[in-house]
Structure formats: structure tokens, C-alpha cells
Amino acid sequence: MKINLNADIGESYGKYTIGADPELMRLIGSANVACGMHAGDPSIMMRTVRLAQENGVSVGAHPGFNDLWGFGRRQIRMNPQDLEYLITYQIGALQALARAQNVRVTHVKPHGALNNMAHDIEDYAMAIGRGIKAADPDLIYVANAGSQMTRAAARLGLRVAHESYVDRRYDDNGKMLSRELDNSVIKDPEEAVAHVMRILEERAIFSTSGKRIPCEVHTFCIHGDEPTAVPVARAVRQALEAADIRVVSLPELIQ
């Protein structure tokens, strides 16, 4: 069996460092690189691409709302066409920097509030998909399992990777619990391992109330800005390998 582990990464800015990127990069198969709107800047983007290249990790764009102050976790109402262009713009920036290192951008995973809104809002999910397709129709749309984004990818003829989360809990609608709730983030490595293995074994995600939501999961995300990201990722990677589940890049998994 194969699975992908991805991480939201490269989320520092200027002199401010967020996350332990070198350590985390050694544990994942694919990196979602912040593109300068919610975090990241050209120098950090380039550094993150090089780090991924050194570790044999596939590179993807991690576009978000233009919201540095809020780290892209504040909802912004946008005209869908403007959102489409914003997505293509961010992907294009990463593509240009990656090309300078002979690295190809292979996937796109929306960030933060944009991801949460597109989970439910068809216009947002489609706008992201059109933005991806305009940049490169061969890109993989990394989308929350069971969301409007997976449906948008199918309608637009894009390859899609159904995503769940190593470090997040769910509500009854299959969406991540709000970060305003104290129990929204899984920080204990052993709990994260049990969470991931249950999803794989039962082919479903589970809400905090116990509701079972059937889904197929191709990739599990780790939030690189969490202080516990490295120990959680290490424990999950070790558990997967012990179960003879190979961690691979998204291009290897999604043909």
C-alpha cells in the first residue's frame, strides 16, 4: 500500500521563522509551499524549493487569501473570478522560482480559511480549480475528502488527491473543527497515529461526536506551523512504515 504525507511549509516571512522546515521535510512526501499571500516570500519560497529538492520531496503551491496579518485564517469574501486570478498568480510565482532550480510544481493545496470556505462553497471550489487549470492542467488538486473541491476537480477534468489531516479533528459535516475550539488540533503523537490508522483501516473519517463519514484518502496533511509538527509527523511516518505502508510523493501516487 502507498500513501502520501504532505505538509504546509515555507510559512516563514522575512526575518520571522515559523516551523521546523528542515526536520519536517525529511518526513514527508510532498510539500505545500506558501506563495507570499498568507506567508512566505520569494527568498523563503526558493529556500523551501531547494530543501524539497534535496530531500526528494515533490513541490506544490499553497495559495491563500492576501492576509499576512491573519496568516490566511480569516475569511475573505471575494468575487470568484478575482479568486481564480489570485490562485493562478500564486501558482505562477512558485512555478517561476521552482523552474530556476529545475523543479516542477506538481500540485496545489489551498490554505486556511480559503480551504475551509471552498469545502462548502461551490463557487470558491470551482474558482480555485479554474485557477489551477489555467496555470497547468496537469497539476493535482489536493482537496478535502468529500468537499466541493473534489467535485470541482472532477467537473474540470483535473486530477485530485483526497485529503485528510494528521493533526485535526472533524465536525459532523466532515470539515475540520474551528481553531477557535480547544480540541481542534491533535498534538499528541500517539493520538495522531491512532487517528490516521483508523481512517486508513475503516476508509472513513470520524467526527468528534462519533459520526462515521466514508471517504477515500490519498494524502494526510501536517500543519508545519504547529510546534508539535515534527514529533507528530515522525510518529505517523514510523507507524505507516511499520504497517508496510510506503510514503510516496503525490505524482507517484496520483497517476
Helices and strands as residue ranges (DSSP letters): E 2-9, H 21-25, E 30-34, H 42-54, E 58-62, H 80-99, E 105-108, H 112-120, H 122-135, E 140-144, H 148-156, E 159-165, H 189-202, E 204-206, E 212-214, E 219-223, H 229-242, E 246-247, H 250-253
